[in-house]
């Protein structure tokens, strides 16, 4: 089939090879980083919510859901990694440590997240220790 099942508007989607702005969760949520915000699109009911707004001085550079799809890791241009509860739509924790944009995020399991940055560092964090 050459016709897409759904077309979503994406104003502010940066065209940059080094950014990872889209991720799909096990709970059928699509996270999309647009400029300084992250939006969640629910594929089950087509509802859209803005989960994250980092302000005008920063921008979203990466998104990645944990294995259950309930927590979203968000990387920013300023080097922060934010963890968001997608069910309660609340910020769980903000990690600092990078000095440049976070372009890559990966989960090992529910408690360990790694972030790769343009500063040439990979930071591995165990969420049970904060």
N, C-alpha and C positions, 0 to 999 in steps of 0.2 A: 504494500500500500504506500503510495507516494504522498498521501495527505496525512499531516500530523494529527494525532488524537486530541491534542490541546495546544493552543498557542498562548503563551503568557507574555504580557508586556514586561520589558526589562529596561526601563530608562535608567541610565547611570551604570549599566553593566560595562566595566572597563575592558578594553581589548588589550590584554597584557598576558603573554604566554606564561609568565611567572606567578600568576595569581590563580588560586583555586577557589572560585567563588560559588560553586554549586555542589551540593551534596544531598543525597537521598537517604532517608532513614528507614529502618526496619518497620517503623510505624506509619509508613506511607506519607511522610512529610518531606517536602522539598525545601531546602534552605538555599536562598539566593542572596549573595552580597551585592548590594547596589549602592555605590558611592559610600556614604557613611552609615548605612543601615543594613540590617539583615531582615529579610522577609521570609515567613514560612507559608508555603502553600500546601493545604491539606488536599491530597488527591482524592480522598473519600468524599468530601463535601464541597470542594472547590473554594473553601474559605481562605482568605489571606490575612495574616496578622503581621505587624511590624514587631519583631522581637527585640531588636537591638538598634540603638542610635548612639553612635560614638561622638556626635557633635561635628561641627563644621571644620574643626582643626585636624581631624583624623579621617581615615577611611578604612573600609573592610578589605582585607587582602586574602583571607582564607576562611573556610568553614569545614567542619567535619563532625558528624554525629558519632556518639559512642555506640557500642554494639547493640544496646537496647533501643536506641533512637530517642531516648528521653533527655539526654544531655547533649548540647551542642557546644563544641569548642569553636571560638571565633578569634582569628588573628587580625591584628591591625597594622597599619603602616608605621605607627610609632613603636611597635615592638611588643605590645601587650598581647596576652592570651586571656580571653574571657571565657568562663564556663557558664552556660545558661541552662536553666531548667525549662524545657519546652512545654511541659504540662502546666506548671504554675506560672510560666512566663516571667521568671525572676532571675536576676544575676546571682550565681552561686559564689563565684570567686574570680578575682583578677590576678594574674601572674605577670610580673615584670621580669626583666633579665636580658631581653634582647635589646640591641641598640639600633636595629633596622627592621624593616617590614618582615612580618611572619608570613611566608608564602606557602608553608606546608604544615599540616597537622595530621597526626595519626594516633589511634588508640591501640594499646596492646590488649587491654581488657576493660573492665568497668572503672578501674582505678589508676591506670597509667596512661598518660598522654605525652606525646613527644611533639615538639615544635621546631621547625627548621626556619632559619632566618637568613636574610641577605647579609647579616653580620658574620656568616660562615660558622655559626654555632647551632648545634642541635641540643635542646634542653629537654631532658626527660624528667617528668614530675610524677610522683606518687601522690594521688589526691588524699590518701589516708593520713598524710603527715601534716596537713595544714589545719 
